[in-house]
Amino acid sequence: WPLMIDPQRQANKYIKNMGKDTETGCDVCKMSDGGFLRTLELGIQFGKWILLENIGLNLDPALEPVLQQQKVRDGSGFVIKLGDKSITYADTFKFLMTTTLPNPHYSPEVSVKVTLLNFAITPTGLEDQMLGIVVAKERPDLEEQKNQLVKENAKMNKQLKEIEDEILHLLSTSEGDVLEDDTLVDKVTASKSVSLDIAEKQVVARETEENIDTTRESYRPVAYRTAVLFFGIVELANIDPMYQYSLQWFQQLFALSIDQSPKSDVFEERLEILKDYFTESLYQNICRGLFEKDKTLFSFALCIRIMTGNNEIDGNELRFLLVGPTADLAEAGPKLPAQAEWVGNQRWNEILTLSQLPAFKGFEGYFQRSISAFRVIYDSVEADKEKLPGDWGTRLSPMQKLCFIRAFRIDCLKSAVISFISEQIGSKFVEPPTFDIAKSFADSVNTTPLIFILSPGTDPVADVVRFADQMGVSKRFESISLGQGQGPKATKLIEAAQGSGGWVLLSNCHLMESWMTTLEATVEQLDPDTMSANFRLWLTSMPAKSFP
């Protein structure tokens, strides 16, 4: 059975939509659910699709008979033993598994029992999805036509396949001369007529689709920018495990940005507005959840992503900026001049490595001839703001100047990076928004918790209590600090608040790692149709890999 690696939950959505069209339906469960084995039993018995979500690195041993398909013949059908029960095995039963782990390492024992499918989104796939969103918002008529054509084409192809299969079946079962088989001859004649009709429709559909695609493609630059930005924010998880953002959230933010951005009748201007407005909106929303120390790094990563997308970055220059020298060129290369002892061997090696970049060809020779001019930059308090000697100041691009600062005065690199970001994408990307609990609350919904990521010495509980008082919900506000034995109490508070429209604050989630799977299941089961719109769940946690 398939096990799908699904970090963006694309497979989940796809299977649930497919399952709706089946006669028996599709049931969804998790291994953390108390009755998941009972759901599985009923699925096997009644031939349903069973989707097991959010599995970890290990599978429940109780699934072994299903994974190994250990069914045995019993009369005209099959039975399978699940635990101590023998269950009738329906032919229409399908078992599918998904994991949200982005890069799971399954043991060989698990891998041989399942078929691993990678559903992680690709840049091209995401770009097409974002193109669909922007066209649906800007030109809903086109997107509707496009979707209708896709459905019709799929239907026609399915019809052709059914005709072929039926003819092949009749040929395989026909006895004697096939030309004398009236049923087969009539079927072939009817099929030819239907095939010609479908072929004509497909030609018309292809022409219409080409016209639609030409108009849709004009929005491609916006879709490309958004896809570039998504893969930039996904990498933030390498800095801190708490910096994780779902594709659904990203797409919702993009759709909201399209609605809220200023309008323009000039098409090219509208494209630029969409790109700039979403980029700024994303920056504002991401910065809200970053530690102060990481905000400049995020701005720089965002800037580099945008410039890479515009083909404005040289890979070798970026590699030198991030990594520096990878070999000691000073030992075997040109010696450090006696009058430049202040440079030191380490910095001289940086300069020699820098000189190997095409833009800096001959730089080490110029440096040796102009040591006094470079000494002025070296001694300057703001070396990154000093002009380079000779024509180097005009020859080098802003990125190349960063490489020089990295080699010559690495202590000034942060200041140089901030100036670089301001110059390339604007000063608003180096001025992070101040934290505003009211704005975060305004952007929230009752099914999504608001999370405070803690750093040592911080405690936002008092701020939440004060804000609850301002919003007039202090009487419906409950707070609990998580620890041993507090899980059931927290669950009861959440259940009670859903009906009353109260707020629940769970502090120090990192102290109850074992309960986090229960919390995740509780949040996933929140149904906006059955609870108050005023309900809010607030969480605080130190950075922790166990946090869902």
C-alpha positions in Angstrom: 0.0 0.0 0.0 1.2 3.6 -0.7 2.9 5.7 2.0 3.0 9.3 0.8 5.6 11.8 1.9 3.3 14.8 2.1 4.9 17.8 4.0 2.4 20.3 2.3 -0.6 18.0 2.7 -1.2 17.9 -1.0 -1.7 14.1 -1.1 -4.2 14.4 1.8 -6.3 16.9 -0.1 -6.1 14.8 -3.4 -7.1 11.5 -1.7 -10.0 13.1 0.2 -11.4 14.6 -3.1 -10.9 11.3 -4.9 -12.5 9.4 -2.0 -15.7 11.5 -2.3 -16.3 10.0 -5.8 -16.1 6.4 -4.6 -19.3 4.4 -3.9 -18.2 3.3 -0.4 -16.5 6.6 0.6 -13.3 7.4 2.3 -12.7 7.4 6.1 -9.8 9.4 7.6 -8.0 8.5 10.8 -4.7 8.8 12.7 -2.7 6.4 14.8 -3.3 8.7 17.8 -7.0 8.2 17.5 -8.3 5.8 20.1 -10.6 3.9 17.7 -8.4 3.9 14.6 -8.3 0.0 14.5 -12.1 -0.1 14.6 -12.2 2.3 11.7 -9.8 0.1 9.8 -11.9 -3.0 10.5 -15.0 -1.4 9.1 -13.1 -0.1 6.1 -11.9 -3.6 5.3 -15.3 -5.2 5.8 -17.3 -2.7 3.8 -14.7 -2.0 1.1 -14.0 1.7 2.0 -10.9 3.8 1.4 -9.0 4.3 4.6 -6.6 7.2 4.8 -4.2 7.0 7.8 -2.7 10.5 8.3 0.3 11.9 10.1 2.2 8.7 10.6 5.7 9.0 12.1 8.8 6.9 11.5 7.3 3.8 13.0 4.1 1.9 12.1 1.8 0.2 14.5 2.5 -3.6 14.6 -1.3 -4.1 14.5 -1.1 -2.9 10.8 1.2 -5.8 9.8 -1.5 -8.1 8.3 -2.9 -5.2 6.2 0.5 -4.1 5.0 1.5 -7.7 4.1 -2.0 -8.3 2.7 -2.3 -11.5 4.6 -5.7 -12.4 3.4 -6.8 -16.0 3.0 -9.6 -17.5 0.8 -12.8 -18.4 2.6 -15.4 -19.8 0.3 -15.9 -17.4 -2.6 -14.3 -14.5 -0.8 -11.3 -13.6 1.4 -10.9 -13.0 5.1 -8.0 -11.2 7.0 -7.0 -11.6 10.6 -6.7 -8.2 12.5 -5.7 -8.8 16.1 -7.9 -11.7 17.3 -10.7 -11.0 14.8 -11.2 -12.5 11.4 -12.8 -9.9 9.1 -14.4 -10.3 5.6 -12.1 -8.7 3.1 -13.9 -6.6 0.5 -12.2 -6.2 -2.9 -12.9 -2.4 -3.1 -10.9 -1.8 0.2 -8.0 0.6 -0.3 -5.4 1.6 2.4 -3.4 4.8 2.0 -0.9 6.4 4.4 0.5 9.9 4.6 3.3 11.6 6.6 4.0 15.3 7.0 7.6 14.7 7.8 9.6 16.5 5.0 12.5 14.1 4.8 11.8 10.9 6.7 14.3 8.1 7.0 12.3 4.9 7.2 14.0 1.6 8.2 14.4 -1.1 5.6 11.7 -3.1 7.5 9.1 -0.4 7.0 10.2 0.4 3.4 9.7 -3.1 2.1 6.1 -3.2 3.4 5.0 0.0 1.7 5.3 1.8 -1.6 6.9 5.2 -0.9 5.6 8.1 -3.0 7.1 11.6 -2.7 4.3 14.2 -2.8 6.6 17.1 -1.7 5.8 20.0 -3.9 8.3 21.1 -6.7 9.0 24.7 -7.8 7.2 24.1 -11.1 4.2 22.5 -9.4 3.9 25.3 -6.9 4.3 27.9 -9.6 1.3 26.4 -11.5 -0.8 26.3 -8.4 0.0 30.0 -7.6 -0.8 30.8 -11.2 -4.2 29.2 -10.8 -4.9 31.3 -7.7 -3.9 34.6 -9.2 -5.8 34.0 -12.4 -8.9 32.8 -10.4 -8.8 36.1 -8.5 -7.9 38.4 -11.4 -9.7 36.6 -14.3 -12.2 34.2 -12.7 -13.9 33.6 -16.2 -10.6 32.3 -17.6 -9.8 30.0 -14.7 -13.4 28.5 -14.8 -13.0 27.9 -18.5 -9.6 26.3 -18.0 -10.9 24.0 -15.3 -13.9 23.0 -17.3 -11.7 22.1 -20.3 -9.4 20.0 -18.1 -12.5 18.0 -16.8 -13.9 17.6 -20.3 -10.6 16.4 -21.7 -10.2 13.9 -18.9 -13.8 12.7 -19.5 -13.2 12.3 -23.3 -9.9 10.4 -22.7 -11.6 8.1 -20.2 -14.4 7.4 -22.8 -11.9 6.5 -25.5 -10.1 4.2 -23.1 -13.3 2.4 -22.1 -14.1 1.9 -25.9 -10.7 0.4 -26.5 -11.0 -1.9 -23.5 -14.4 -3.1 -24.6 -13.3 -3.9 -28.1 -10.2 -5.7 -26.8 -12.5 -7.7 -24.4 -14.9 -8.7 -27.3 -11.9 -9.7 -29.5 -10.5 -11.9 -26.7 -13.8 -13.6 -26.1 -15.0 -13.9 -29.7 -15.1 -17.4 -31.1 -14.7 -18.2 -34.8 -14.4 -15.5 -37.5 -14.4 -12.1 -35.9 -16.0 -10.6 -39.1 -19.1 -12.7 -38.6 -19.5 -11.6 -35.0 -22.3 -9.0 -35.3 -21.9 -7.7 -31.8 -18.2 -7.0 -32.3 -18.8 -5.4 -35.8 -21.6 -3.2 -34.5 -19.4 -2.1 -31.5 -16.5 -1.2 -33.8 -18.7 0.8 -36.1 -20.3 2.7 -33.2 -16.9 3.2 -31.6 -15.5 4.7 -34.8 -18.3 7.3 -34.9 -17.8 8.2 -31.2 -14.0 8.4 -31.7 -14.3 10.8 -34.6 -16.8 12.9 -32.6 -14.4 13.1 -29.7 -11.4 13.8 -31.9 -13.3 16.9 -33.4 -14.2 18.1 -29.9 -10.5 17.7 -28.7 -9.3 19.8 -31.6 -11.7 22.6 -30.7 -10.8 22.2 -27.0 -7.1 22.4 -27.8 -7.5 25.7 -29.7 -9.6 27.2 -26.8 -7.0 26.0 -24.3 -4.1 27.5 -26.2 -5.9 30.9 -26.2 -6.7 30.7 -22.5 -3.1 29.6 -21.7 -1.7 32.6 -23.6 -3.7 35.0 -21.4 -2.9 33.0 -18.2 0.8 33.0 -19.0 0.9 36.8 -18.7 0.5 36.3 -14.9 3.4 33.9 -14.8 5.9 36.5 -13.3 3.7 36.9 -10.2 3.4 33.1 -9.8 7.1 32.7 -10.2 7.9 35.3 -7.6 5.5 33.6 -5.0 7.0 30.1 -5.7 10.5 31.5 -5.2 9.5 33.1 -1.8 7.8 29.9 -0.5 10.9 27.8 -0.9 12.8 30.6 0.9 10.6 30.5 4.0 10.5 26.7 4.0 14.3 26.8 4.6 13.8 28.8 7.8 13.1 25.5 9.6 16.9 24.8 9.4 17.5 27.8 11.7 14.9 26.9 14.3 12.3 24.0 14.3 9.6 26.4 15.3 9.9 28.4 12.0 7.6 26.2 9.9 4.9 27.5 7.6 2.2 25.5 5.8 1.5 25.8 2.1 -2.2 26.4 2.9 -1.3 29.4 5.1 1.0 30.7 2.4 -1.7 30.4 -0.3 -4.3 32.1 1.9 -2.0 35.0 2.5 -1.4 35.3 -1.2 -5.1 35.3 -2.0 -5.6 37.9 0.7 -2.8 40.1 -0.7 -4.4 40.0 -4.2 -7.7 41.2 -2.7 -6.2 43.9 -0.5 -3.5 45.3 -3.0 -4.1 48.6 -4.8 -5.8 48.2 -8.2 -4.5 49.5 -11.5 -5.9 49.5 -15.0 -2.4 49.3 -16.5 -1.6 45.5 -16.7 2.2 45.7 -16.3 1.8 48.1 -13.3 -0.8 45.7 -11.7 1.7 42.8 -12.0 4.4 44.8 -10.2 1.9 45.9 -7.5 0.9 42.2 -6.9 4.6 41.1 -6.6 5.6 44.0 -4.3 2.5 43.9 -2.1 2.7 40.2 -1.5 6.5 40.3 -0.8 6.0 43.0 1.9 2.9 41.2 3.4 4.9 38.0 3.6 7.8 39.8 5.3 5.5 41.4 7.8 3.8 38.2 8.7 7.0 36.1 9.0 8.8 38.7 11.0 6.0 38.6 13.6 7.1 35.0 14.5 10.9 35.4 14.4 13.4 36.0 17.2 15.0 39.4 16.9 18.4 37.8 16.1 17.0 36.1 13.0 15.2 39.0 11.4 18.1 40.4 9.5 19.1 36.9 8.3 15.5 36.4 7.0 15.6 39.8 5.2 18.9 38.9 3.5 17.6 35.4 2.6 14.5 37.0 1.1 16.6 39.5 -0.8 18.9 36.8 -2.2 15.9 34.6 -3.2 14.3 37.5 -5.1 17.6 38.4 -6.9 18.3 34.7 -7.7 14.8 34.5 -9.2 15.7 37.6 -11.4 19.1 36.0 -12.4 21.0 38.8 -10.7 23.2 36.6 -8.5 26.4 34.8 -9.4 26.6 31.5 -7.6 30.4 31.6 -7.0 30.2 35.1 -5.5 27.4 34.0 -3.2 29.3 30.9 -2.2 32.4 33.0 -1.3 30.2 35.4 0.7 28.7 32.6 2.7 31.6 30.2 3.1 34.8 32.1 2.4 38.1 30.4 1.5 38.0 26.6 1.3 41.8 26.2 0.9 45.0 28.0 2.1 46.2 29.9 -1.0 48.6 32.1 1.1 51.0 29.2 1.7 51.7 28.3 -1.9 50.6 31.6 -3.6 52.0 35.2 -3.6 53.6 36.2 -0.3 52.2 39.0 1.9 54.2 42.2 1.3 56.4 43.2 4.2 54.7 46.7 4.5 51.3 45.0 4.8 52.0 42.9 8.0 48.8 44.5 9.5 46.8 42.5 7.0 47.7 39.1 8.5 47.8 35.7 6.8 44.2 34.9 7.3 43.0 38.1 5.7 45.6 37.7 2.9 44.2 34.2 2.2 40.7 35.8 1.9 42.0 38.4 -0.6 43.8 35.7 -2.7 40.6 33.6 -2.7 38.6 36.7 -3.7 40.9 37.4 -6.6 40.0 34.1 -8.1 36.5 35.4 -8.8 36.2 36.7 -12.4 35.0 40.2 -11.2 38.2 40.5 -9.0 40.7 39.4 -11.6 44.1 41.0 -10.8 42.8 42.4 -7.4 45.7 40.9 -5.3 48.2 42.7 -7.6 46.4 46.0 -7.3 46.1 45.6 -3.5 49.9 45.1 -3.3 50.5 48.3 -5.3 47.9 50.3 -3.2 48.5 49.1 0.3 48.3 52.6 1.9 44.9 53.3 0.2 43.5 50.0 1.6 44.9 50.8 5.0 42.6 53.8 5.2 39.6 51.5 4.7 41.0 49.0 7.2 41.3 51.7 9.9 37.9 53.2 9.2 35.2 52.7 11.8 32.6 52.2 9.0 34.7 50.4 6.5 31.6 49.3 4.5 30.8 53.0 3.7 34.3 53.8 2.4 34.9 54.2 -1.3 37.2 51.6 -2.9 40.5 52.8 -4.4 40.9 53.4 -8.2 38.1 52.3 -10.5 37.1 49.3 -8.2 34.4 51.4 -6.6 32.5 51.7 -10.0 33.5 48.3 -11.4 32.0 46.2 -8.7 28.3 45.4 -8.2 26.7 45.7 -4.7 27.1 41.9 -4.2 30.8 42.0 -5.2 31.3 44.9 -2.7 29.8 42.6 0.0 32.4 40.0 -1.0 35.1 42.6 -0.5 33.9 43.6 2.9 33.6 39.9 3.9 37.3 39.4 2.9 38.7 42.7 4.3 36.5 43.7 7.3 34.1 40.9 8.2 33.2 42.8 11.4 31.4 45.4 9.2 29.5 42.7 7.1 26.2 43.0 9.0 26.1 46.8 8.4 27.0 46.2 4.8 24.3 43.5 4.4 21.6 45.9 5.8 22.6 48.6 3.3 22.6 46.0 0.6 19.1 44.8 1.4 17.8 48.5 1.5 19.4 49.2 -1.9 18.1 46.1 -3.6 14.5 45.6 -2.3 13.9 48.7 -0.1 14.4 49.9 3.5 11.1 48.6 4.6 12.7 45.1 4.6 15.2 46.1 7.2 12.7 47.7 9.6 10.8 44.8 11.2 7.3 45.6 12.5 7.0 45.9 16.2 4.9 43.2 17.9 1.3 44.0 18.1 -0.9 41.5 19.8 -4.1 43.2 18.5 -3.0 42.9 14.9 -2.1 39.2 15.4 -5.5 38.6 16.9 -7.3 40.4 14.1 -5.6 38.1 11.5 -6.5 34.9 13.5 -9.4 32.4 13.2 -11.0 30.2 15.7 -9.5 27.0 14.3 -5.9 28.1 14.3 -4.0 28.6 17.6 -1.9 31.7 18.3 1.6 30.6 19.3 4.2 32.6 21.3 7.7 31.3 20.7 9.6 32.0 24.0 13.2 33.0 24.5 14.8 32.8 28.0 13.4 35.4 30.4 10.3 36.2 28.4 6.7 35.6 29.5 3.8 36.9 27.4 1.1 35.6 29.8 0.6 39.0 31.4 0.2 40.6 27.9 -2.5 38.0 26.9 -4.4 38.5 30.2 -4.3 42.3 29.7 -5.5 42.0 26.1 -8.3 39.6 27.2 -9.4 42.3 29.6 -9.4 44.9 26.8 -11.4 42.7 24.6 -14.0 42.0 27.3 -13.4 38.2 27.6 -11.6 38.2 30.9 -14.5 36.3 32.5 -14.3 33.6 29.7 -10.5 33.4 29.9 -8.8 30.3 31.3 -5.0 29.8 31.7 -3.1 26.7 32.6 0.7 26.0 32.8 1.4 22.6 31.3 3.3 19.9 33.2 2.8 16.4 34.5 -0.9 15.4 34.7 -2.2 18.7 33.2 -3.1 17.2 29.8 -6.7 16.1 30.7 -7.4 19.4 32.4 -6.2 21.3 29.3 -8.4 19.2 27.1 -11.5 19.9 29.2 -10.8 23.6 29.1 -10.5 23.6 25.3 -13.8 21.6 25.0 -15.7 24.0 27.3 -14.3 27.1 25.7 -15.4 26.0 22.2 -19.0 26.2 23.2 -18.8 29.4 25.3 -16.6 31.3 22.9 -13.9 31.6 25.6 -10.1 31.9 25.3 -7.7 29.2 26.6 -4.0 29.9 27.2 -1.7 26.8 27.5 1.7 27.9 28.8 5.0 26.0 28.4 4.0 23.4 25.8 7.6 22.3 25.6 7.4 20.8 29.1 4.8 18.2 27.9 6.3 16.6 24.8 4.3 13.4 25.3 1.0 15.3 25.2 1.8 17.3 22.0 0.4 14.6 19.7 -2.9 14.8 21.7 -2.9 18.6 21.3 -2.3 18.3 17.6 -5.2 15.8 17.2 -7.4 18.2 19.2 -6.5 21.2 17.0 -7.0 19.2 13.8 -10.5 18.2 15.0 -11.6 21.8 15.6 -14.7 22.4 13.5 -15.8 26.0 12.8 -19.4 24.9 12.2 -19.8 23.4 15.7 -18.0 26.0 17.9 -18.2 29.7 18.7 -16.5 32.1 16.3 -15.0 33.9 19.4 -13.1 30.8 20.6 -9.3 31.3 20.6 -6.5 28.9 21.7 -3.2 30.6 22.8 0.0 28.6 23.2 3.4 29.4 24.5 6.5 27.2 24.0 10.3 27.3 23.9 11.7 26.1 20.6 11.3 22.3 20.5 11.4 19.7 17.8 8.5 17.9 19.4 6.2 20.8 19.0 3.6 19.9 16.3 
